[in-house]
Amino acid sequence: MNSKNFYDSIGGSYEEVMQRLGNDSLIERFVKMFPSDESYMNLCKAMEDKNWGEVFGASHTLKGICANLSFKNLYEAASTLTEDVRNGSPSPSVEEYFNKVCAEYKIVMDALKSEGVA
């Protein structure tokens, strides 16, 4: 896996994650774990059920993982959704925010697949 190219392809920050984790093998180890995280699937189910508390929890967890891995674009999308549902009463834009999370998640997963990870 070429971590720098992967991060460039997803709009992430290789420099930030390198600063945080310190070496490429550790970055690769944690990036390879990302597809097995259930936060996104939990988010999809919660959105389907319109369970705003669960949407908040799942999007908040996804946001934290993306912050730690410096998946900037997915982090920003998850953060916007998290803040929209924080008080349990989402705005009319909640579906738009969720769709942005889905689009950014797909970009990350497609990049992982092209690296032979997912």
N, C-alpha and C positions, 0 to 999 in steps of 0.2 A: 504494500500500500504506500502510495506517495502522499503523505499527510499534507504537505504544502499544497499540492495540486487539488486534493480533496477539499481543503478549506477554501481555496480560491473558487472552486466550482459551486460551493453552496453559499457564498457570501459570508463566510465565517472569518474568524481572526486567528490564523495560525500563530502569529506572534504572541497574542494574549494567552492562548492555551499552552504554548511553549513556556512562557513566563510562569504560568500557574503550575504546570506539571513537570517541567524541567527536562524531559527527554522524549524523543520520538517514539520509543517503544512503549512508554507509558501512555502517551496520547493514543497510539494505535490500539492498545489494550482496552482503554475506556471507550473509544469510538466504536470498536467492534462489539461492545456490550449494548450499545444504544438500541439496535433492532429488537432486543429481547425485553426492553422496558415496556411495561404495560400502560403507561400514562396516556399515550395517544389513543389506544383502544378504549380505555376507560372514559376518556373525554368524548369519543364518538358515541358511546353508549349513553352517557349522561346527556349529551346534546339531543339525541334521539328521544330520550325520556323527558327532556326539558326539566331535568333535575339540577337546578342552578347551584345548589350547594356542592353537588358532585362535579359539576362543570368547573366550579371554582377550584376545588381540590385537585382535580386532574390537570387543569391548565396551569395551576400554580406549581405543581410537581414538574410538569414538562418544562415550564419556564426555568426552574432551578437547574435542571439537568442541562438545558441548553446554555445557561449562563456559565456553568462549570466547564462545559466543553467548548465554549465560545462559538456556538452555532448562532451567530448574531441575528440573521434574518428570522429564523424560527423562534429565537428568544423574543424578539420584538413583537412578532405576531402573537405568541402565547401571552406575553405581558399585556398587550392591548385587550385580549379576551379576558384575562384574569381580572383586570381592573374593571371591565364592563360588568362582570357578574359578581364582583366582590360583595355588594350589599344585598344580593339575592333578587334584585329586580333589574334584569338586563335592559339595555336600550334597544330600540328598533334595529340597530345595526349589529346585533349579536350574531346573526347568521353570516353576515359579511365578514365579521372578525373570525368566526370559526372557519369559514371558507379560506381565508388567508392562512390560517394555521395549517389547514389541510394541504394547501398548495405548497407551502414551505416545507412541510413534512415530506411530501412527495419528492421535492428537490433533493432533500437529504438522503432519503431512501434510494432514489435513483442513482445518486452519486456513490452511495455505498455498494449498490449492485454492480456498478461499473468498475468498482475497485475489488469486486469479488468477495465482499463482506456480507451482504444481505441476501 
